[in-house]
Amino acid sequence: RTMSTAHDADAELVAAARAYFDAWNAKDLVALRAAFADGASLRDWDVSAHGADAVVQANANIFDAVPAIAIDVLDVYACAAKRVAACEIVVALNDEAKTALKVVDVIAFDEAMKITAVRAYKG
């Protein structure tokens, strides 16, 4: 049985989102930079950055401030028609209080599967 084109596109989005989180958890700034389109943006409850280099620097600042931080990806919901993945994640600060933030990242991609936007919502 052959997978449909829409299913393939959804699978490609899921794979790209998971690759982003793998790079993030590895704190691999080179891989993160490669994942972003030049005009990428990042917005969450604390940070707003525009341009791939600024987005990577914002992530580097997080890694410096919270060195043990890690993301557990619970699920990724893809919409190929809009090239967007909604990612249900838990951000573990791995601090003494065992802080775990429930977050949804909405990640938008361009035609080349580069990330154009990450919008993170806590709750």
KOLTORDO-653195 format. One record per residue (C-alpha): residue in three letters; x, y, z. Coordinates in steps of 0.5 Angstrom, whole numbers, padded with zeros to 4 digits, always signed. Layout:
<atoms>
AlaXYZ ...
</atoms>
This chain:
<atoms>
Arg+0000+0000+0000 Thr+0003+0007-0002 Met+0002+0013+0003 Ser-0001+0019+0001 Thr+0002+0025-0001 Ala-0001+0029+0005 His+0001+0023+0009 Asp+0008+0024+0007 Ala+0008+0031+0008 Asp+0006+0031+0015 Ala+0011+0025+0016 Glu+0017+0030+0013 Leu+0014+0036+0018 Val+0014+0031+0024 Ala+0021+0029+0022 Ala+0024+0036+0021 Ala+0021+0038+0028 Arg+0024+0032+0032 Ala+0030+0034+0029 Tyr+0030+0041+0031 Phe+0029+0038+0038 Asp+0034+0033+0038 Ala+0039+0039+0036 Trp+0036+0043+0041 Asn+0037+0038+0047 Ala+0044+0037+0044 Lys+0045+0044+0045 Asp+0048+0044+0038 Leu+0048+0051+0036 Val+0051+0049+0029 Ala+0045+0044+0027 Leu+0040+0049+0030 Arg+0043+0055+0026 Ala+0042+0050+0020 Ala+0035+0049+0022 Phe+0033+0056+0021 Ala+0031+0060+0015 Asp+0035+0067+0015 Gly+0029+0071+0017 Ala+0027+0066+0023 Ser+0023+0069+0029 Leu+0022+0066+0036 Arg+0017+0068+0041 Asp+0016+0065+0048 Trp+0013+0068+0054 Asp+0020+0071+0056 Val+0024+0072+0049 Ser+0023+0075+0042 Ala+0028+0074+0037 His+0028+0076+0030 Gly+0033+0073+0025 Ala+0036+0066+0025 Asp+0043+0069+0028 Ala+0039+0072+0034 Val+0034+0066+0035 Val+0040+0062+0036 Gln+0043+0067+0040 Ala+0037+0067+0044 Asn+0037+0059+0045 Ala+0045+0060+0047 Asn+0043+0064+0052 Ile+0038+0059+0055 Phe+0043+0054+0055 Asp+0048+0058+0059 Ala+0042+0060+0064 Val+0040+0053+0065 Pro+0045+0048+0063 Ala+0041+0042+0065 Ile+0035+0044+0061 Ala+0032+0039+0056 Ile+0026+0038+0052 Asp+0021+0031+0052 Val+0017+0031+0046 Leu+0010+0028+0048 Asp+0007+0029+0041 Val+0008+0033+0034 Tyr+0001+0034+0030 Ala+0003+0036+0023 Cys-0001+0040+0018 Ala+0002+0040+0011 Ala-0003+0045+0008 Lys+0000+0050+0012 Arg+0007+0047+0013 Val+0006+0048+0021 Ala+0008+0043+0026 Ala+0004+0044+0033 Cys+0009+0040+0038 Glu+0007+0038+0045 Ile+0013+0038+0050 Val+0015+0038+0057 Val+0021+0043+0058 Ala+0025+0040+0064 Leu+0029+0045+0068 Asn+0033+0039+0072 Asp+0033+0044+0078 Glu+0033+0042+0085 Ala+0025+0044+0085 Lys+0025+0039+0079 Thr+0021+0044+0075 Ala+0017+0042+0069 Leu+0014+0046+0064 Lys+0008+0044+0060 Val+0009+0048+0053 Val+0006+0048+0046 Asp+0011+0050+0040 Val+0008+0052+0034 Ile+0013+0051+0029 Ala+0013+0054+0022 Phe+0017+0052+0016 Asp+0018+0054+0009 Glu+0018+0050+0002 Ala+0026+0048+0004 Met+0024+0045+0011 Lys+0027+0051+0014 Ile+0024+0054+0020 Thr+0021+0060+0019 Ala+0018+0061+0026 Val+0018+0058+0033 Arg+0012+0061+0038 Ala+0012+0057+0044 Tyr+0006+0057+0049 Lys+0006+0055+0056 Gly+0000+0052+0060 
</atoms>
